[in-house]
Amino acid sequence: MSTHIAAAPGQIAPVVLFPGDPLRARWIAETFLDDAECYSEVRGMLGFTGTWQGHRVSVQGSGMGQPSMSIYANELFQEYDVQTIVRVGSCGALTEKVGMRDIIIANGACTDSGINRVRFHGQDYAPVADFGLLRRAVEASERMDLDHAVHVGLLFSSDQFYSTRPELTEPLVRHGALAVEMETSGLYTLAAYYDRRALSICTVSDHLVTHEETTALEREQSFGDMVRIALEAATTA
């Protein structure tokens, strides 16, 4: 039983979907999983386990930012022997190449966080997705009739939601960053450390160029396409 999740041994599946929002975790469990049961309500960070097409799957909220996400990812990998984590999150588009509600499957993640600098003694580690999960997610998206485009590319995992210097993202965009969020770089690093599999799939919830945005309820309950992609990728051998 871990400090921040407090689930009993065996309550969490080897495959975990990992939204930041615990209310999105509940929506995913109620909408997509059969026989879902809540295994944790500690600090309001909800976790559920059920089945999807016969596969045992858990959904665990992670909170916002790499420090919060890292607490839950560490405990899932270390205390519950989770083998696969797929982040299903929201992100803000940094370029007009990406539209509202488009889906980004992240092959890697840049960051301004000091977490990796401390871990790697100032060296620049490049956190990347598990290739098998990435490939299966792309293949799953190609089989689906989706209303919005799917992109494979870089995310920028920022430590600041309200940045006072937005111009600092311009070089990242010129080098291929598609959108900003706050968790993927740390998740990919932890998966590499524990020799586990991780992938981040995000839906564009707001646009930093056009200034479009979704509501909190839409972010919580209307990003089903990325969840279906994540489930297909995580449960396909």
N, C-alpha and C positions, 0 to 999 in steps of 0.2 A: 504494500500500500504506500503510494508516494505522497509527498508532502502536499502538493497542490492539486492532485487529481483524486487521490484517496479511493481509487477503485480496488476491489479485491482481485487477487490473481485469477486470470482467466476471463475477466469481464470485458476486456478490450481485445478486439480482433487484431490479427496481424496486419490488416490493411486499414488505414485511417484516412478519412477525408478531414481536411484541416482548415475550416473557415476562421477568419478572425472574429467574426461576430457570433457570439453564442446563440443569439436568436436565429441566425441563419443555420446554425447547427441543428437546432430544434426543427426548423422548417424542412431541412434536408431529411432528417430522420423520419418525420411524419409524412413527407411527400414521396420519398423514394424507397425507404426500407420497410420490410415486413417485420412485424413483431418487435419493433424497436423498444428498447428499455433504457431508461436513464441510469447511468452508473455513477455520475458525479454532478453535484451542484455546488461544489466548493467555490467560494468567491463569485458565484453566479456564472462561472465558466462551464457551461453545460457540456456533457458528454453522453453519447448514446451508442448502443450496439444493436444491430438487427441483421437482416439478411437482404441481399439483392440478387435476384436470379439464382438463389441457392448458395451464394457466397456470403460468408460472414464478414460484415463491414462495420466499422465504428466511425463516428463523427465526433470530433472534439474541437470546441472553440479554442482559439489561441490568443485572443486579445490583439491589441494594436502595437506594432513596433517589434524590432528584433529582440529586445530584452524580454518582453512578455512571451513572444513566440518561443524563444529559446528555453524558457522554463518548461513549457509543455512538451516541446520536442525532445528535450533531454530526458524527461521522465518517461515519455512514451517509448523511446529507444532503449533506455537503460533499465527502467523498472518493469516494463511490460513487454519487452522483447518485440516491439512492433517492427515489422520488416519494411513496410511501404507507407509513406506519407505523401498525400497529394493535397497541396494547398488549393483551395477553391475560394479565391478572393476577388476583391474589386481593385481597380487601378485607375489612374488618371492619365489620359492620353497626352503625349508630349508632341505629337506631330499630326498633321492633317492626313497622313497616310493611313491613320487609324480612325475609325468612326465610333460614335457612341454605340455601346452594347456589343461592339466587336469583341472577339475572344482572342487573348494572347496566350500562347503556350510558350513558356519561357525556357529557352535553351541555355540561358545563363543570366547572371544578375550582377550589375555594377552596384557600388555602394559608396556612401560617404561616411559610413559608420566606423567608429573606432574599434569595434569588436574584433574584426579580422586583423587589424593592425596590431592589436595587443597579442592575439593568438599566434600570429606569424612573425612577431618581433620586427614589425615595420615592413616586411616583404608584402608584395601584392599577390595574394592568392586569387585565383579565378574560379568562383563557385559555379558549377554547371549542373544541369539536370542529369538524372539517370537516362541513358540513351534508350534503353528498352521501353521505359515508360513514355518517353518522348515520342518514340516511333509509334507506339500503340495509340497514343492520344491523337496524333496526326491522322493515322489510319481510321480511327473511330470517327473523327470529325468529317472525313471524306465520305464516309458511309451515310452520314446523317443529312437530312434535309433541314438546313439551318437558315434562319432569317437574316443572320449577320455574318460578316466575314471572320475567318480564322487566320491569325498571323502567328508565325513562329519567329521569335527574336528575343532581344534583350529587354529585361526590365531594369529599372533603377530603384534600388531599395534604399530609401532615404530615412535618416533619423529625424527629419523635421517634416511635419505635415504643413505647418504654416511657415514656409521659408521666407526669410527676409531678403534673399538674394536669388530670385528665380533665374537670373541670367547665367548662373553657374551650371544649369542643365544644358545650355546650348551646345557645348562641346560633346556631351554625351549623345545628344540627338544627332549631331553630325556623324557620330561614329556608330549609329544604329540603334540607340535606345528608343523604344517605342512608347513606354509608359512608366509612370512612377507608382510605387507602392512602398511597403515598409517592412517586409518580412522575408522575401525569397532568398536573398543572399545568405542570410544566417541559416535558413533551413537547409540550403544546399551544402553549406559548410559542415553543419552537424551531421547530415546524412553521410558525407564523406568520412568524417571522423569515426562514426560508428559502423561504417561499411554497410550501410542500408540504402534503400532506394527513395528518392524524392523527386517530385515534379511540382511545378507551380502553374496553375491555369487560372487566369484572371479575366474578368469581364470589365470592359471600360464603363465605369460608372459616372465619370465626369471628364471634361475635356479642357485642358489648360490652354488650348489655342482658341477654340470657338466659345468657351465658357458655358457650354451645355452641362447639365447635371441631372442626376436621378434623385428621387426622394429616398429617405431612409427606409421606408417600407418597400420600395422597389428594389433597393440593394439587398434587403433581407429576403424577399420572397419571389423575385422574378428572374433570377439568373440560372434557370434550370438547364439550359443547354450545356454550360460548362460542367455542371454536376453530372450529367449523362456522359459526357466525354471522359470525365475523371473516373467514373465507375467502370466504364468499358476498359479504360487503360489499366486500372489498378487490379482488375479481376480476370484479365485475359492472360493466359499462360504464354 
